[in-house]
Amino acid sequence: MKLISWNVNGLRACIQKGFLEFFNESNADFFCLQETKLQAGQLQLELPGYEQYWNYAEKKGYSGTAIFTKHTPLQVRYGIGIPELDTEGRVIILEYQEFFLVNCYTPNAQRGLERIDFRLQWEDAFRRCLMALDERKPVILCGDLNVAHQPIDLKNPASNKNSAGFSDQERAAFSTLLESGFTDTFRYLNPTATGCYTWWSYMFNARQNNAGWRIDYFLVSDRLRSAIHAAPIHSSVLGSDHCPVELDIQLLCNGSVWQSDAEGTARVIQQEKPSSGGKKAVTALIAAALLLSGFAGGYFTRQAIEPQQEGPGIFSYPTLILNPNYSSSIILPSIPIEYVEYEYISTALLVDQVLAIPELNDYATGKLVISAGFEPFYNSLKASYPVLWALERRSDAATELWLESMLTGSLYRSMLAHELLALDPYRNQTIVEGSVCD
């Protein structure tokens, strides 16, 4: 999944400077804007394939945010729910089945820190908002957060000490946010990189001299760290005093698995509901002929013949079947099918899928009593839930499962983790000594 964030410093002006060219070239799943400086009705933007969500400031020509997305959200929220902080159009929150996306334009403390009290009030309220969301599901936060966190995040830290954006108060607030369970994706992948900036003053040839600040971010809930694929900064893209920043993350969106390729282009790995299908080893011509002959007499149904298990995640079918979860997924007789879709999901997300299996939920919450013991019951589920095979093939599966379950504080997840870790596939795993569960 590919996300872009850009403070455009006036969208109408940025459109005249190449915004649409970069937008179309990036082909992002989510394109988030800050400082749009627009009111409703001032700009009609045609973006085929994208839904548009706008939050306008009450003050004309000031602040404002927008999100353009290919994916319909479950719910849209504007602001953080505090009226006195929600007049400047600074936040849009999109909720999806698997995560929240938060687009934010943090208030500037202004010259001489004239607005530092408002800024710190905002920081506290916004952090509480994010933590409340994070309790429900993982969060992806992006935007111009108006702070250079570390000295390596700006060219001249000494001369800018206590300037707006590098004051002790703002940096401490950002540290507190990270300590509350969030990861700076760029710094996670590039812990010591220098000269990587996202904003440059229009004065003193700052951009030509790369005398900038890194104040535009993608943050994610800590439990999404293993899903981070790349976090490039597009410093060569002009059109604003800020440049776009990007996040490529291997994450489900509305039940679909998405992954960015080496060039950063988002592509579909598996659409809609995860199913037991995998590689579709059949040509279009053969499939069409089989469909016409084999199903012409009204046999085109959702019938499927039980597969014969040949090994972990590998099955063969004695006859032709139709996978009901894919409108064109035809599998030839005796062709091995390997469940490759789970290779593109992080272990943390894989664990979440396992812990969401209804039968396991019923077992761990006492709704289902298994007299023969957990292991035979678990093994019987593997034919229906190939994600269980995929979990066992992960070298860090047991540790991740254990930590994830305990971190949630959920009795269900803790009990289930205890049972899963007792099974043979997990017995040789090493649990980190001194972890959060001690």
N, C-alpha and C positions, 0 to 999 in steps of 0.2 A: 504494500500500500504506500502510495506516494503523497506526501503533504508538502505544500509550499506556504510560507508565511512572508509577508512583505509589508513594511510601512511605506506606503506610496506617497506620503506627504502631499496629498491632494490628488485624487484619482483622475479628475478631468485633465489636470496638467500632465500626469503620468501617461495617460492614454496618448497624448501628443508626442510622447518620448519613447514609444516602443512597448508599452505595457501589453497590448494584445499579441504582439509577436512573441514575447516571452511566455505569455499565458498559453497560447496555442502550442508552442514548442514543448512546454513542460508536460502537458497532458497529465496533470496531477489529478488524483482522486479528490483532494481537498485543496482549495486555494483560498488562503485567509489573508485579509487586508486589515491594516490599521491606518488611522489618520486619513480617512477617505475625504473628510471635509465636505460632506454633502448633506443636503436635506432631501426628503422624499420627493420624487418627481423631477429632480434636477438632472438626472442622467438615465437614459434608457440604454441598457447594455445587453446586447444579444449574445448569449453564450450557449449555443446548442449543446444539449446533453448535460447541462448543469442546472441545478436548482440554486436560487439566490436567496440569501438571508442577510438583511441589513439592520444595523442598529445606529440610529442617528442621534447626534447631540442636540439638545434644545437650542444651544447657541449656534447661530448660522456660521458656516465655514470653519467649523472647529471639530477636532477629534473624529469620532465615528469609526465603526468597524463593519466588516462584511465577510461572509463565507460563501464561496461557490463550490458546490459539491455534486458529484455524480450519484451519491447515495442518499436516499430519502431517510431522514432521521425519524426515530420514534417520537421525539419531542424536541421542541426548540424553546430555549429560555433566553431572555434578553436582560442583562444586568445580573447583579448578585443578590437582589432582594432587599436592598437597603435604599430607600428612596433618595436620601441626601447624597448617596454615592452613585446613583444610577441616572443622572441627568446628562451625562456626557457621552453616552453611547459607546462605552468602553469594553463591554463584554458580550459575547454570544456563546451560548452553550448548546451543542447538539448532542443528543443522547442516542446511542445505538445499542443494539443488543449486547455487544461485547465491551463497550467503552464509552466514555464521554470525551468529546472534543471541545476544548475551551479556547476561544480566540480572545486575546486581551491586549488592550493598549493602556499600559500603566501610566498614571499621572506623573508629570515631570515636577520635580521639587522646585524648579525654576532658579534663576540667578539669585545668589545669596541665600539659597534655601528658604525663600519666602513662603513656599507652600509645603514645607517639610512636615508640618503637623497633619495636614490633609493627606499627604502621601503616606505617612505612617498609619493613620487611621484606615486608609485604603488597604495597606499591606496586611494589617491584622484581619480585616473583614474578608478580604479576598482569600487569604490562607485558610480561614475557617470554612469558606465556601468550598474550596478545593478539597479539603480534608473530608468534608461531609460527602462530596461526590465520590471520593476515593473509597469511602467505607462501603459504597454500593457496588462499584465496579471500577476498573482501571481508568486513569485519566491521561489524556494527551493535552498538554497546554502549549500554546504557541503565541508568539506576538512580540511586540516591542515592550519589554519589561523595564526599560529605562534605568538599567543599572549594569555597570561593569563590575562583575563580582570579584575578580582577582586582579592583582597588578598586571598579570600577563594579558588581561582582557582589554587593555588600552595602551596606546603608544607612550604616553607621558604620565605615568601614575604619580610621580613625585609632585609635579607642578599642578596636578588636578586634585590633590588630596582635599577632601571636603567640598569639592565642587558638586553640583547637582549631578546625580548619576554615579558618583564615586564617593559619596559621604559615608562615614562610618555607620550611620543609622541605616541607610539604604542597603549597604552591603551586609550588615548584620541581619536585616529583615530577609534578604535573599538566602542567607545561610540557614536561617530558621525554617524557611520554606523547604529547602532541600532536606534538612534534618527531619522534617515532618513526613518524609516518605517519597520524595521526588528526586529524579535524576536529570541533570543537565546532559542531554544526549551528545552534544558536540564535545564537551569536556570529558565525558565518559569514554569516547572513542579516541580523543586527542588530549590526554591529560597535561602535556607539557608544550603543546603547540603555541607558537608566538606569531605575531603579525597577522592574525586572523580576525578581521574586524567586519562589522556590519553597518556602521554609521561613520560618516566623515563630515566635518563642518564644510560649509561652502566657502569658508575663508581660508586664506593662506595656502592655497593649493593642497589642502589636506588630503584629498583623495589621490592626487597624483603622487604625493609623498607617502601615501599609506599611513598617515597620522590619524588613526581612527580609534573607534571603540567597538567592542562586541557587546551590544545591548539587546539584540534580537535573538530569541531562543526557541527551542523545542524542549520542553520538560515532559517526562513521562513518570507515571507511578513506578516505584522501584521494581515491582514485580514484572514489569515489561522490559527490563534491561536486556534480557537474553534475546528479545525479539528485535532489538535495534540492528538495522542492517547498514545504514550510512546516514551521515548528517552533514552534507556539504554546505558550504557558504558560497553563494554565486556573486563573488565580489566584482566580476567583470560586467554584470548586468547594470546598466544605467537607467535613468528615468526618475530617480529620487535620490535624496541624500542618504537613504538606507539602501541596502541591497537585499535580495531575497535570500532566505535560508530554507533548507529542505530537511525533511525527515523521511527516510525509507524504512519501513518497519514491517515485519512479517506478522500480520495480525488478521484475525477474522473481522469481517465487516458485514453485518446483516446475514450471517450464516455462510459467507463466502470466504475462501482462503485466497489471500492476495500476497504477492511477493514482487519486489522490484528486481529487475534483472541487473546485469553488470553495468548497464548504461543508465540505470536509475529510472527506467520506464516501467510504470506499473502494468502488470499483466495478470490475467485471471489464471489461477492454478486449478481451482475447483469452484464451481458456482453452486449457489443455493445450499441445500442441506448436505452435510457430509454423509457420504454413503459408503457402501462396501465396494463401490466401483473403483477402478484404478486406471491403468493404461488401457486404452481402447485399441486393441490390436486387430483392426479390421479395415479393409478398404471400403470406400463409398460404394463402388460398383457391386462388390459381393454382398454388402449389407442391403443394398437396394433390392438385389435379386432375391435374397433370402426373405426379405420382408414381403415382397410381392407373392412368392410361392408359399412360404410357410404360414403366413398370417392372413392370406386373402380370404379364407373361409370363416372369418369372424373369430379367429384365434388370437387376434391382436389384443391381448389382455395383460394384466399385471402378474400373470402366473410366472413363477420362477422355480426351477428345480434346485433342490438343496445341493450345495456344492460339497465336494469331498475334500477334506482338509489334507494338504500335503506337507505342511510345515508352517512355521510362524508367518502369518500374513499371506500365505500362498495357497490358492485354491484352484481346482480345475473343475470344469463343468462337463458332464457327459452329453448334454444336448444344448441346443441353442436356447439362450434365455434373453429376456428383455429386462433391463434394469429399470424399474419404475421411476427412479430419481433422475434419470437422464433421458430426454426425449429421443435421443439418437444413439444411446449407448448399447450397441449390440456386441455380444461377445461370442466368438466362434467356439465350436466344440473343442474341448481338451486344450485350450490356450491358457497357460498359467496367468493368473492375475495377481500382481503384487500391489499392496496398498501404499503407493508411493506418495499420496497426497500429504501424509503426515510428516514427510521429510521436511516440508517447508514450514512447519509450525514449531515455535519454540517449545522447549520442555515445559515451561510454566503454563502455556496455553494447553498443551497436551494434558497436563495434570488436571487443569480445570475441566476439560472434556470428560476425563475419566470420572472425576468426582461428581459430575453432573448426570451420570448414567442413572436413570430412574430406579432400576432394580437395586443398585448399590445404595442409593438414597434410602429406599425402603428398608433395606437390610440394616443400615447403620442407625436409622431412627427408630428401629424396633417394629416397623410395620410389616416386616417380612422375617419369619423365623426359619432358619435353615438348620434342620436337625443333623444333617450329615457333615456339617462343618463348612467353613468358608471356602476352602481351596477348591473342592469339587464344584461348588456353586460358581466361583470366579471362573474356573476353566470352562464351564458350560456357557458363560457369557461371551467367550471369545469369538464364537462363530457369528454372533449378532453384532458385536462391537469390536471391529478390527483395531480400533484405537488402543485397545488393551495390548495387542501384539506390539503395536508401535511403541507404546510406553516401555515395554520390557526391553526393546532393542536400544533404548537410550542408556548410555553408560552412566549418566548422572541422574537417572530417573528416580531412584529410591531417595537419594538425598533431597532432590528438588521436591518430591512428593511430600516427604516428611516436613521439610521446612515450610512449604506452602500451606500445608494443613494446619500446622501449629500457629503460624503467623495470623491466620484468620481468627483464631480464638473460637472457632465453631466446634461444638461437641461432635456434631455429625462428621465433619472432616477429620477431626482428631481420631475418632474411633475407627473410621474407615482407613485412615493412614496406618494405624496400628495393625489392622488386619492385613492390608496389602503388603506392608513391609515384612510380615511374617512368612510370606510366600517364598518359594525357592528362588524365583528370579531376582529377589532383592536381598537374599541373605548375605551375599558377599560384598554388599555395598558398604562404604565407609561413611559413617555419620560424623560430621565435623564436631570435634570436641569443643566445648565452651560455647555452643550455639545458643540461640534465643530460647530454646526449650529446656535448658538446664535449670 
